[in-house]
């Protein structure tokens, strides 16, 4: 039976591309309008696993997704880095001077700021998904409107690429995580990366002490992200990613961190993806 994967967006989106490359061609997609809907699909067992973008090399971390994973007790079971190629596409026969509006996901538009600053006559309009806009242009034969999306969307919805590679920084990658409601996926010997969340008492040097423990236990910190704790103003939760050569080193660090921090939580233990 085909694996059911929830994604934000529709066929032709970057999430669709990652789902195919990570799981293979024989998957069924649960297309969701939002990341909240992705979580609902998982929790209602409409999907077995889900793909969620978590950070981009240009736009930075997607903070609401960190909060969604934490709040809903999801488990990260894998990650995938995708080279992002942003393309401007419209109905066949349209030219750049015909385009009055460009619709796309806000993160996609943000990644192409320099390109659009050179075309001030074009109005930028945020939409829920890159591929959804491409599909809408085809379905309703929308002239004067273009989408920013992946090359696969142009192929899938029979659109013409007016400008390729319009993202500001050409080395543009997005990190996606694969999540599910349970975390039993890999044997310990295959695990070399973990995502953790913790809070700290408001004492001088508490974060530095935690980082020293990680270093002493031979963990390499690859990401640290703070999010405000809504209930307690100006207090923060820390989300960290660590990689390690031996699971026993991580296990030792985990036991120490459980003692040293408050609200310690493992968000996922998995195999490191290739950046």
VOPAFI-851759 format. One line per 10 residues: their letters; for each residue x, y, z of N, C-alpha, C. Coordinates in pm, whole numbers, plus 50000, padded with zeros to 5 digits. Layout:
BEGIN
A) X,Y,Z,X,Y,Z,X,Y,Z; ...
END
This chain:
BEGIN
XXXXXXXXXX) 50084,49881,50000,50000,50000,50000,50088,50125,50000; 50052,50224,49920,50132,50347,49911,50129,50425,50042; 50242,50488,50072,50256,50569,50192,50180,50700,50172; 50105,50742,50275,50029,50867,50268,50108,50977,50337; 50145,51079,50261,50230,51188,50310,50154,51321,50303; 50150,51392,50414,50087,51524,50418,50191,51631,50381; 50151,51724,50296,50239,51835,50258,50161,51966,50264; 50232,52074,50286,50171,52206,50272,50182,52243,50125; 50068,52266,50062,50068,52298,49920,50010,52184,49838; 50029,52192,49707,49971,52095,49615,50082,52035,49527
XXXXXXXXXX) 50042,51947,49436,50139,51889,49343,50209,52000,49266; 50341,51986,49253,50420,52090,49188,50487,52184,49286; 50455,52170,49414,50518,52255,49517,50654,52198,49557; 50731,52278,49629,50860,52230,49678,50840,52115,49778; 50733,52121,49858,50705,52012,49951,50676,51882,49876; 50606,51891,49764,50580,51773,49681,50712,51716,49629; 50800,51804,49585,50930,51763,49532,51010,51688,49638; 51012,51741,49761,51085,51676,49870,51023,51540,49904; 50890,51535,49911,50823,51409,49943,50860,51300,49843; 50864,51336,49716,50900,51240,49611,51046,51196,49624
XXXXXXXXXX) 51134,51291,49646,51277,51259,49651,51313,51183,49779; 51243,51208,49886,51273,51142,50014,51211,51002,50021; 51086,50990,49978,51013,50864,49992,51004,50782,49864; 51032,50845,49750,51015,50776,49623,50884,50812,49556; 50865,50763,49436,50749,50803,49355,50616,50748,49406; 50619,50629,49466,50492,50562,49500,50438,50609,49634; 50392,50734,49638,50332,50791,49758,50197,50852,49722; 50112,50862,49822,49986,50935,49808,50000,51066,49885; 49956,51175,49825,49970,51306,49889,49840,51349,49956; 49855,51402,50077,49746,51473,50143,49781,51621,50129
XXXXXXXXXX) 49716,51689,50035,49747,51829,50006,49677,51919,50108; 49754,52004,50175,49700,52088,50283,49725,52235,50253; 49628,52319,50288,49639,52463,50264,49740,52530,50357; 49761,52473,50475,49847,52537,50574,49922,52431,50653; 50022,52475,50728,50095,52382,50813,50007,52334,50929; 49914,52418,50974,49819,52373,51075,49737,52256,51025; 49698,52261,50898,49621,52153,50838,49707,52027,50823; 49837,52045,50796,49930,51932,50790,49930,51858,50924; 49938,51934,51032,49938,51874,51166,49806,51801,51192; 49695,51863,51154,49565,51799,51174,49555,51668,51097
XXXXXXXXXX) 49610,51665,50976,49608,51542,50894,49685,51429,50964; 49797,51464,51026,49874,51364,51100,49800,51314,51222; 49747,51407,51299,49685,51370,51427,49553,51296,51406; 49490,51319,51291,49365,51248,51261,49390,51117,51186; 49519,51083,51170,49560,50960,51100,49517,50958,50953; 49498,51077,50894,49473,51082,50750,49604,51063,50674; 49716,51088,50743,49849,51069,50684,49938,51000,50786; 50034,50923,50734,50127,50853,50822,50244,50942,50862; 50290,51024,50766,50403,51112,50789,50376,51244,50718; 50459,51344,50748,50442,51475,50685,50577,51538,50657
XXXXXXXXXX) 50580,51627,50560,50700,51704,50525,50672,51850,50559; 50765,51912,50632,50748,52053,50671,50879,52128,50651; 50872,52242,50584,50989,52330,50574,51017,52388,50712; 51146,52396,50747,51181,52445,50881,51276,52565,50877; 51358,52575,50770,51445,52692,50758,51496,52706,50615; 51525,52830,50578,51579,52859,50446,51708,52938,50461; 51803,52912,50370,51934,52975,50382,51931,53125,50356; 51824,53176,50295,51810,53320,50272,51713,53382,50373; 51594,53322,50385,51489,53382,50468,51500,53346,50615; 51582,53244,50648,51601,53208,50788,51501,53103,50837
XXXXXXXXXX) 51488,53094,50969,51403,52991,51031,51255,53023,51012; 51176,52917,50997,51031,52932,50989,50980,52905,51130; 50977,53009,51212,50954,52995,51356,50821,52929,51391; 50710,52961,51320,50583,52897,51357,50588,52745,51347; 50672,52691,51259,50678,52546,51244,50751,52479,51362; 50849,52550,51418,50911,52499,51541,50804,52486,51650; 50723,52591,51663,50619,52592,51766,50514,52484,51740; 50478,52462,51614,50379,52359,51580,50428,52219,51618; 50554,52190,51586,50611,52059,51616,50613,52037,51767; 50652,52140,51841,50660,52131,51986,50521,52118,52048
XXXXXXXXXX) 50433,52207,52014,50299,52213,52076,50220,52085,52051; 50239,52024,51934,50159,51907,51898,50232,51775,51922; 50346,51784,51991,50424,51664,52027,50455,51575,51907; 50494,51640,51797,50535,51565,51679,50683,51526,51695; 50725,51428,51618,50863,51380,51626,50929,51393,51489; 51047,51455,51489,51125,51465,51366,51196,51332,51344; 51171,51268,51230,51232,51137,51204,51331,51142,51088; 51345,51259,51025,51440,51273,50915,51444,51416,50867; 51541,51445,50779,51551,51579,50723,51599,51569,50579; 51571,51676,50503,51611,51677,50361,51640,51822,50321
XXXXXXXXXX) 51754,51842,50255,51791,51975,50207,51764,51982,50057; 51687,52080,50017,51650,52095,49875,51708,52225,49819; 51776,52214,49704,51817,52334,49632,51693,52400,49574; 51672,52525,49609,51551,52595,49567,51582,52679,49443; 51505,52656,49337,51518,52735,49215,51387,52807,49190; 51391,52939,49209,51271,53021,49191,51261,53068,49047; 51145,53046,48988,51122,53084,48849,50994,53165,48836; 50999,53266,48751,50880,53346,48723,50809,53283,48604; 50681,53248,48621,50609,53177,48515,50469,53234,48495; 50423,53224,48370,50291,53277,48334,50236,53196,48217
XXXXXXXXXX) 50117,53233,48173,50058,53166,48057,50149,53179,47936; 50148,53079,47853,50229,53083,47732,50187,53200,47644; 50289,53270,47590,50261,53387,47507,50272,53518,47582; 50271,53513,47716,50285,53635,47796,50432,53678,47798; 50453,53810,47805,50588,53865,47815,50600,53941,47948; 50724,53974,47984,50746,54041,48112,50665,54170,48123; 50658,54246,48013,50585,54373,48018,50434,54355,48033; 50385,54234,48009,50242,54207,48026,50204,54182,48171; 50303,54151,48254,50276,54109,48392,50252,54230,48482; 50135,54231,48545,50098,54339,48639,50112,54295,48784
XXXXXXXXXX) 50088,54166,48809,50095,54114,48946,50170,53981,48947; 50242,53957,49057,50304,53827,49079,50252,53774,49213; 50198,53654,49209,50143,53591,49329,50232,53474,49369; 50260,53462,49498,50335,53346,49548,50336,53347,49699; 50393,53240,49754,50409,53231,49899,50501,53344,49945; 50473,53405,50061,50555,53519,50107,50704,53489,50119; 50739,53366,50159,50881,53331,50171,50946,53330,50032; 50873,53282,49931,50925,53280,49794,50948,53422,49744; 50853,53510,49771,50867,53650,49727,50986,53716,49798; 51002,53686,49925,51112,53742,50003,51248,53702,49944
XXXXXXXXXX) 51257,53581,49893,51382,53531,49838,51416,53594,49703; 51322,53669,49645,51343,53728,49511,51334,53880,49514; 51361,53939,49628,51344,54084,49646,51423,54166,49544; 51548,54132,49521,51632,54211,49432,51577,54209,49289; 51535,54092,49243,51478,54081,49108,51357,54173,49093; 51267,54170,49189,51144,54249,49175,51168,54399,49197; 51277,54433,49265,51309,54576,49279,51347,54636,49143; 51387,54549,49049,51420,54595,48913,51296,54601,48823; 51182,54559,48876,51056,54562,48800,50947,54626,48887; 50962,54756,48916,50872,54821,49012,50726,54827,48966
XXXXXXXXXX) 50700,54804,48837,50561,54808,48790,50481,54685,48832; 50551,54583,48883,50484,54458,48921,50444,54463,49068; 50317,54436,49093,50265,54432,49230,50284,54290,49285; 50337,54278,49407,50360,54147,49469,50242,54113,49561; 50186,53995,49541,50068,53953,49618,50098,53818,49684; 50083,53813,49815,50109,53689,49888,49995,53590,49870; 50032,53461,49853,49932,53355,49842,49974,53238,49930; 49892,53133,49936,49919,53026,50032,50028,52930,49987; 50056,52928,49854,50150,52827,49806,50201,52865,49668; 50323,52825,49637,50382,52855,49506,50308,52782,49394
XXXXXXXXXX) 50289,52652,49410,50227,52572,49303,50078,52603,49289; 50013,52636,49399,49869,52668,49393,49844,52785,49300; 49932,52885,49306,49917,53001,49218,49938,52961,49072; 50039,52879,49047,50063,52832,48910,49942,52756,48857; 49884,52672,48939,49765,52596,48901,49647,52689,48872; 49631,52791,48956,49519,52885,48941,49532,52965,48811; 49655,53003,48776,49677,53076,48651,49635,52991,48531; 49672,52864,48536,49635,52774,48426,49485,52750,48423; 49427,52719,48539,49285,52681,48548,49193,52794,48502; 49225,52918,48538,49138,53031,48508,49191,53118,48393
XXXXXXXXXX) 49297,53069,48328,49354,53141,48212,49383,53288,48247; 49454,53308,48356,49476,53443,48409,49589,53513,48335; 49554,53617,48264,49655,53696,48194,49698,53813,48282; 49824,53854,48266,49876,53966,48344,49920,53927,48484; 49907,53798,48517,49947,53749,48649,50049,53638,48632; 50154,53644,48712,50259,53542,48707,50274,53480,48846; 50341,53367,48849,50369,53298,48975,50520,53282,48991; 50564,53276,49115,50701,53236,49146,50693,53094,49201; 50756,53000,49133,50743,52860,49173,50859,52779,49117; 50856,52649,49146,50961,52558,49101,50942,52521,48955
XXXXXXXXXX) 51049,52480,48886,51036,52439,48746,50932,52329,48726; 50918,52240,48825,50821,52130,48814,50679,52183,48801; 50651,52299,48862,50517,52358,48854,50488,52408,48713; 50590,52465,48647,50572,52511,48509,50541,52393,48417; 50610,52282,48438,50584,52162,48357,50445,52107,48385; 50411,52099,48512,50285,52036,48552,50164,52117,48507; 50176,52250,48507,50062,52334,48475,50077,52408,48342; 50172,52361,48260,50187,52408,48122,50204,52560,48114; 50293,52613,48197,50321,52757,48196,50459,52783,48135; 50478,52908,48094,50606,52947,48034,50691,53018,48138
XXXXXXXXXX) 50819,52980,48148,50910,53046,48241,50962,53174,48176; 50926,53288,48234,50968,53418,48181,51108,53456,48231; 51142,53408,48350,51275,53435,48406,51310,53322,48501; 51425,53261,48481,51466,53148,48565,51569,53192,48668; 51569,53124,48782,51670,53151,48885,51668,53293,48936; 51549,53342,48974,51537,53484,49012,51563,53507,49161; 51597,53402,49237,51626,53420,49379,51754,53500,49396; 51758,53582,49498,51866,53679,49518,52002,53611,49532; 52010,53512,49618,52137,53441,49641,52126,53305,49573; 52218,53279,49483,52203,53161,49398,52216,53029,49474
XXXXXXXXXX) 52296,53028,49581,52301,52909,49665,52186,52919,49765; 52071,52870,49724,51948,52886,49801,51894,52748,49838; 51904,52714,49966,51859,52582,50011,51752,52596,50120; 51660,52504,50120,51564,52495,50229,51578,52360,50296; 51578,52364,50427,51581,52241,50506,51438,52201,50541; 51403,52079,50508,51272,52024,50539,51289,51914,50643; 51192,51900,50731,51194,51788,50825,51076,51696,50795; 51098,51569,50821,50992,51469,50808,50944,51440,50949; 50812,51451,50971,50758,51435,51106,50647,51331,51108; 50627,51274,51227,50515,51183,51249,50477,51191,51397
XXXXXXXXXX) 50375,51118,51437,50329,51128,51576,50407,51038,51670; 50485,50943,51616,50568,50856,51699,50711,50859,51646; 50808,50826,51733,50948,50848,51697,51029,50719,51677; 50964,50605,51668,51039,50480,51654,51062,50451,51506; 51179,50492,51456,51208,50477,51314,51340,50406,51287; 51445,50449,51357,51580,50401,51326,51645,50335,51446; 51732,50236,51423,51814,50182,51533,51916,50287,51577; 51960,50278,51701,52049,50379,51759,52176,50398,51677; 52230,50289,51622,52358,50301,51550,52346,50383,51421; 52225,50405,51372,52207,50486,51251,52176,50632,51281
XXXXXXXXXX) 52149,50661,51408,52112,50798,51448,52238,50880,51475; 52249,50996,51410,52364,51083,51435,52326,51231,51447; 52195,51257,51462,52150,51395,51479,52026,51396,51568; 52014,51503,51647,51896,51516,51733,51852,51661,51739; 51722,51680,51755,51663,51813,51775,51604,51817,51915; 51645,51916,51993,51607,51925,52134,51544,52060,52165; 51463,52062,52270,51405,52188,52317,51419,52192,52469; 51455,52307,52522,51463,52321,52667,51446,52466,52707; 51420,52485,52835,51414,52619,52894,51518,52625,53006; 51556,52749,53043,51660,52767,53144,51613,52863,53252
XXXXXXXXXX) 51663,52840,53372,51638,52937,53479,51710,53068,53443; 51656,53177,53490,51711,53308,53457,51831,53339,53549; 51940,53266,53524,52061,53288,53602,52178,53314,53507; 52272,53400,53547,52384,53433,53458,52464,53310,53417; 52495,53299,53290,52582,53192,53241,52515,53057,53222; 52382,53049,53239,52316,52918,53231,52324,52860,53090; 52308,52942,52988,52317,52891,52851,52461,52849,52818; 52557,52929,52862,52698,52896,52837,52734,52762,52901; 52681,52736,53020,52708,52609,53088,52652,52491,53009; 52531,52507,52957,52468,52402,52877,52549,52376,52750
XXXXXXXXXX) 52594,52482,52685,52672,52465,52562,52806,52396,52591; 52864,52425,52707,52988,52359,52746,52968,52209,52767; 52856,52173,52826,52825,52031,52846,52815,51960,52711; 52747,52022,52616,52735,51964,52482,52873,51943,52420; 52957,52043,52432,53093,52035,52377,53174,51925,52445; 53166,51917,52577,53240,51816,52652,53193,51674,52619; 53067,51661,52579,53012,51529,52543,53028,51500,52393; 53107,51581,52326,53139,51560,52184,53018,51576,52092; 52930,51669,52130,52819,51704,52042,52855,51830,51964; 52824,51832,51838,52848,51949,51755,52715,52023,51737
XXXXXXXXXX) 52709,52144,51789,52587,52225,51780,52577,52285,51640; 52474,52249,51564,52459,52299,51427,52351,52406,51416; 52269,52419,51519,52160,52518,51513,52114,52550,51654; 52094,52678,51681,52029,52719,51806,51931,52829,51772; 51810,52815,51821,51702,52909,51789,51622,52934,51916; 51601,53060,51950,51520,53091,52068,51381,53137,52025; 51282,53096,52101,51143,53140,52079,51089,53192,52211; 51017,53304,52208,50961,53355,52332,50856,53262,52391; 50853,53252,52524,50749,53176,52593,50634,53272,52619; 50524,53250,52551,50414,53348,52551,50363,53375,52692
XXXXXXXXXX) 50357,53271,52774,50300,53285,52909,50390,53366,53002; 50519,53371,52975,50613,53443,53061,50696,53540,52977; 50654,53667,52972,50721,53767,52888,50871,53774,52914; 50946,53785,52803,51092,53799,52804,51164,53675,52858; 51096,53562,52857,51159,53433,52883,51156,53353,52752; 51257,53269,52731,51271,53203,52601,51291,53053,52615; 51239,52982,52516,51270,52840,52500,51377,52828,52391; 51465,52733,52405,51573,52714,52309,51552,52585,52231; 51563,52595,52101,51556,52480,52012,51695,52460,51953; 51752,52342,51971,51888,52319,51922,51893,52190,51839
XXXXXXXXXX) 51983,52189,51742,52016,52069,51666,52160,52034,51697; 52185,51906,51722,52321,51860,51748,52349,51737,51663; 52475,51724,51621,52517,51602,51551,52629,51536,51633; 52645,51406,51616,52741,51331,51697,52783,51206,51621; 52901,51156,51656,52952,51035,51592,52901,50909,51661; 52885,50916,51793,52841,50798,51868,52719,50830,51952; 52621,50743,51944,52495,50765,52016,52519,50772,52166; 52618,50697,52217,52644,50697,52362,52687,50835,52412; 52757,50913,52326,52795,51049,52365,52671,51138,52378; 52582,51122,52284,52456,51198,52288,52373,51157,52410
XXXXXXXXXX) 52369,51026,52437,52289,50974,52549,52339,51032,52682; 52471,51041,52695,52530,51098,52817,52492,51246,52830; 52500,51320,52719,52465,51462,52720,52317,51481,52754; 52235,51395,52699,52090,51406,52721,52057,51392,52870; 52121,51297,52936,52095,51277,53080,52136,51400,53161; 52249,51460,53124,52296,51581,53194,52203,51700,53168; 52162,51714,53043,52076,51827,53006,51939,51818,53072; 51890,51697,53090,51761,51678,53159,51766,51732,53301; 51884,51722,53364,51901,51770,53501,51922,51922,53503; 51997,51972,53405,52040,52113,53407,51935,52211,53355
XXXXXXXXXX) 51838,52162,53278,51740,52250,53214,51600,52221,53267; 51507,52306,53230,51366,52280,53262,51290,52255,53132; 51183,52179,53142,51099,52146,53025,51183,52089,52909; 51277,52002,52943,51361,51940,52842,51277,51842,52759; 51300,51845,52627,51217,51763,52538,51298,51724,52415; 51290,51598,52376,51351,51552,52252,51248,51565,52140; 51277,51648,52042,51185,51667,51928,51209,51564,51819; 51329,51505,51819,51357,51404,51718,51498,51352,51727; 51515,51225,51690,51646,51162,51678,51645,51092,51542; 51743,51126,51456,51733,51083,51317,51870,51085,51250
XXXXX) 51871,51055,51123,51995,51055,51046,52012,51189,50975; 52130,51245,50986,52158,51376,50927,52142,51372,50776; 52074,51473,50720,52061,51487,50576,52184,51554,50517; 52197,51550,50386,52311,51612,50319,52278,51755,50278; 52344,51853,50341,52315,51995,50308,52353,52026,50164
END
